[in-house]
Amino acid sequence: MKKQISGKRYDYIIELSEGYFEVIAIRKQDKRRSAITNVNYIIGEIIEPILKTRDIPDTIIKVNKKDGLNLFSSAVDALNDEIWGRYLENQLYEDFEYDHDYEKM
């Protein structure tokens, strides 16, 4: 299953398929895509309460069906919350800018 959500500066794709969960951000300004599943804010607010771990080394998480559905539902709810989304977008802006500056080196 897949859900697309529109934020102010980013669009998001939340995907759960074949036991894998992922969140992708697409910057509206230039359509730059980044998998953000392992952004600390997402881990702390969505993933840790369900999976009981902060150890998320990859941007795609292998999950069982129950946990996957819970993660999907929690991510949809969170990304539809204006205050939560605003905070995430501020973090993403810093991450995207840092990555962009790093690429120039």
Backbone as CSV, one residue per row, in Angstrom:
resi,resn,N_x,N_y,N_z,CA_x,CA_y,CA_z,C_x,C_y,C_z
1,MET,0.844,-1.160,0.000,0.000,0.000,0.000,0.891,1.224,0.000
2,LYS,0.339,2.290,-0.573,1.107,3.515,-0.737,0.184,4.695,-0.490
3,LYS,0.717,5.709,0.174,-0.045,6.922,0.437,0.851,8.113,0.155
4,GLN,0.324,9.067,-0.602,1.054,10.300,-0.871,0.399,11.425,-0.083
5,ILE,1.228,12.212,0.591,0.751,13.329,1.403,1.510,14.579,0.988
6,SER,0.794,15.668,0.880,1.404,16.930,0.478,1.643,17.809,1.698
7,GLY,2.888,18.244,1.869,3.245,19.188,2.916,3.446,20.562,2.303
8,LYS,4.012,21.473,3.059,4.232,22.824,2.546,5.413,22.877,1.581
9,ARG,6.560,22.329,1.997,7.761,22.366,1.159,8.122,21.003,0.579
10,TYR,7.475,19.947,1.089,7.784,18.580,0.668,6.505,17.805,0.417
11,ASP,6.583,16.860,-0.494,5.554,15.843,-0.639,6.158,14.564,-0.078
12,TYR,5.299,13.707,0.429,5.763,12.478,1.076,5.081,11.274,0.454
13,ILE,5.825,10.193,0.378,5.273,8.904,-0.025,5.557,7.932,1.118
14,ILE,4.497,7.373,1.653,4.615,6.346,2.695,4.269,5.034,2.008
15,GLU,5.167,4.067,2.107,4.929,2.817,1.379,5.171,1.602,2.270
16,LEU,4.266,0.668,2.159,4.382,-0.628,2.812,4.122,-1.674,1.734
17,SER,5.149,-2.466,1.436,4.964,-3.497,0.415,5.868,-4.693,0.714
18,GLU,5.282,-5.858,0.618,6.002,-7.121,0.785,6.887,-7.138,2.026
19,GLY,6.371,-6.608,3.143,7.103,-6.640,4.403,8.140,-5.552,4.581
20,TYR,8.092,-4.526,3.758,9.036,-3.423,3.861,8.284,-2.109,4.023
21,PHE,8.805,-1.241,4.913,8.208,0.056,5.191,9.222,1.147,4.847
22,GLU,8.729,2.212,4.202,9.620,3.301,3.802,8.851,4.617,3.734
23,VAL,9.546,5.699,4.058,9.003,7.045,3.902,9.971,7.828,3.017
24,ILE,9.431,8.459,1.989,10.239,9.239,1.049,9.744,10.677,1.073
25,ALA,10.679,11.619,1.055,10.343,13.038,0.945,10.770,13.520,-0.439
26,ILE,9.920,14.339,-1.044,10.231,14.935,-2.344,10.146,16.442,-2.177
27,ARG,11.280,17.124,-2.314,11.296,18.572,-2.148,10.596,19.214,-3.341
28,LYS,9.591,20.029,-3.056,8.787,20.639,-4.116,9.599,21.572,-4.994
29,GLN,10.558,22.254,-4.401,11.363,23.241,-5.109,12.070,22.655,-6.333
30,ASP,12.641,21.463,-6.182,13.437,20.901,-7.267,13.174,19.413,-7.522
31,LYS,12.164,18.847,-6.838,11.766,17.439,-6.988,12.843,16.461,-6.521
32,ARG,13.784,16.931,-5.729,14.819,16.057,-5.193,14.186,15.089,-4.191
33,ARG,14.489,13.805,-4.344,13.901,12.751,-3.506,14.926,12.245,-2.503
34,SER,14.424,11.885,-1.332,15.288,11.294,-0.327,14.461,10.364,0.548
35,ALA,14.980,9.163,0.776,14.333,8.246,1.721,14.640,8.766,3.117
36,ILE,13.610,8.985,3.916,13.792,9.616,5.225,13.340,8.725,6.381
37,THR,13.160,7.453,6.142,12.682,6.540,7.181,13.562,6.577,8.416
38,ASN,14.864,6.765,8.232,15.764,6.735,9.382,16.152,8.124,9.881
39,VAL,15.344,9.151,9.597,15.535,10.469,10.200,15.173,10.343,11.682
40,ASN,16.002,10.886,12.560,15.810,10.713,14.001,14.402,11.049,14.475
41,TYR,13.812,12.095,13.962,12.477,12.503,14.393,11.440,11.431,14.041
42,ILE,11.552,10.852,12.859,10.631,9.787,12.449,10.861,8.536,13.300
43,ILE,12.116,8.219,13.552,12.409,7.056,14.399,11.810,7.250,15.786
44,GLY,12.055,8.398,16.387,11.597,8.635,17.748,10.094,8.737,17.890
45,GLU,9.427,9.331,16.916,7.996,9.596,17.023,7.107,8.504,16.435
46,ILE,7.591,7.788,15.427,6.758,6.787,14.747,7.285,5.369,14.966
47,ILE,8.559,5.163,14.702,9.106,3.808,14.668,9.363,3.236,16.056
48,GLU,10.033,3.984,16.913,10.383,3.454,18.237,9.165,3.017,19.061
49,PRO,8.072,3.784,19.084,6.929,3.320,19.870,6.339,1.981,19.397
50,ILE,6.490,1.678,18.139,5.922,0.438,17.591,6.931,-0.708,17.607
51,LEU,8.144,-0.438,17.139,9.153,-1.500,17.049,10.017,-1.614,18.308
52,LYS,9.888,-0.666,19.225,10.644,-0.673,20.490,12.141,-0.668,20.264
53,THR,12.586,0.056,19.234,14.016,0.187,18.957,14.281,1.511,18.261
54,ARG,15.480,2.020,18.462,15.949,3.211,17.752,17.021,2.808,16.724
55,ASP,17.354,1.540,16.685,18.404,1.037,15.804,17.826,0.781,14.406
56,ILE,17.796,1.824,13.601,17.260,1.741,12.246,18.377,2.184,11.294
57,PRO,19.225,1.265,10.872,20.396,1.650,10.075,20.088,1.973,8.613
58,ASP,18.974,1.483,8.095,18.669,1.672,6.677,17.422,2.521,6.496
59,THR,17.196,2.959,5.268,16.018,3.770,4.978,14.791,2.927,4.668
60,ILE,14.986,1.627,4.508,13.873,0.703,4.320,13.909,-0.288,5.481
61,ILE,12.767,-0.497,6.125,12.700,-1.376,7.283,11.911,-2.629,6.941
62,LYS,12.493,-3.779,7.222,11.770,-5.046,7.056,10.899,-5.238,8.292
63,VAL,9.608,-5.462,8.070,8.659,-5.581,9.178,7.666,-6.712,8.925
64,ASN,7.069,-7.209,10.029,5.980,-8.161,9.862,4.714,-7.374,9.524
65,LYS,3.667,-8.076,9.161,2.448,-7.422,8.679,1.825,-6.495,9.725
66,LYS,1.712,-6.978,10.959,1.086,-6.177,12.020,1.866,-4.888,12.273
67,ASP,3.184,-5.008,12.465,4.003,-3.818,12.706,3.995,-2.888,11.500
68,GLY,4.034,-3.465,10.311,4.001,-2.661,9.102,2.733,-1.835,8.992
69,LEU,1.600,-2.457,9.277,0.331,-1.721,9.227,0.281,-0.625,10.287
70,ASN,0.807,-0.920,11.476,0.860,0.101,12.525,1.777,1.259,12.140
71,LEU,2.940,0.950,11.564,3.855,2.000,11.117,3.213,2.854,10.025
72,PHE,2.577,2.192,9.078,1.936,2.904,7.973,0.875,3.862,8.507
73,SER,0.018,3.356,9.361,-1.057,4.171,9.932,-0.509,5.335,10.759
74,SER,0.499,5.077,11.575,1.101,6.129,12.392,1.770,7.192,11.534
75,ALA,2.449,6.769,10.471,3.116,7.729,9.587,2.092,8.600,8.862
76,VAL,1.005,8.010,8.408,-0.048,8.783,7.740,-0.627,9.820,8.706
77,ASP,-0.945,9.389,9.915,-1.488,10.314,10.909,-0.512,11.445,11.209
78,ALA,0.748,11.092,11.420,1.752,12.101,11.765,1.961,13.104,10.636
79,LEU,2.089,12.614,9.421,2.355,13.520,8.299,1.140,14.363,7.923
80,ASN,-0.022,13.972,8.376,-1.213,14.793,8.169,-1.416,15.820,9.287
81,ASP,-0.622,15.727,10.350,-0.705,16.671,11.458,0.151,17.896,11.118
82,GLU,-0.466,19.059,11.094,0.222,20.279,10.645,1.433,20.631,11.504
83,ILE,1.300,20.564,12.811,2.409,20.930,13.697,3.552,19.925,13.578
84,TRP,3.216,18.642,13.592,4.235,17.602,13.448,4.955,17.760,12.106
85,GLY,4.176,17.980,11.051,4.753,18.128,9.719,5.658,19.337,9.600
86,ARG,5.285,20.436,10.246,6.104,21.656,10.194,7.469,21.399,10.834
87,TYR,7.468,20.731,11.976,8.729,20.421,12.645,9.599,19.514,11.767
88,LEU,9.005,18.482,11.193,9.751,17.583,10.315,10.324,18.343,9.130
89,GLU,9.527,19.212,8.523,10.011,19.956,7.357,11.194,20.849,7.710
90,ASN,11.209,21.408,8.896,12.367,22.202,9.318,13.606,21.331,9.437
91,GLN,13.458,20.123,9.959,14.590,19.204,10.041,15.047,18.777,8.657
92,LEU,14.102,18.485,7.773,14.460,18.051,6.417,15.177,19.156,5.667
93,TYR,14.736,20.382,5.846,15.388,21.511,5.173,16.867,21.547,5.542
94,GLU,17.164,21.396,6.839,18.561,21.394,7.282,19.319,20.206,6.695
95,ASP,18.709,19.012,6.706,19.362,17.819,6.160,19.619,17.949,4.663
96,PHE,18.615,18.414,3.919,18.768,18.554,2.474,19.853,19.576,2.153
97,GLU,19.874,20.686,2.887,20.880,21.716,2.637,22.270,21.205,2.989
98,TYR,22.414,20.473,4.084,23.702,19.906,4.471,24.192,18.947,3.394
99,ASP,23.306,18.064,2.928,23.685,17.111,1.879,24.094,17.839,0.615
100,HIS,23.381,18.894,0.255,23.683,19.652,-0.945,25.060,20.320,-0.819
101,ASP,25.334,20.907,0.340,26.645,21.537,0.564,27.752,20.495,0.533
102,TYR,27.488,19.298,1.081,28.479,18.234,1.109,28.784,17.766,-0.312
103,GLU,27.762,17.698,-1.168,27.961,17.246,-2.547,28.865,18.198,-3.323
104,LYS,28.900,19.477,-2.944,29.711,20.461,-3.657,31.194,20.312,-3.352
105,MET,31.546,19.633,-2.255,32.946,19.512,-1.839,33.732,18.612,-2.752
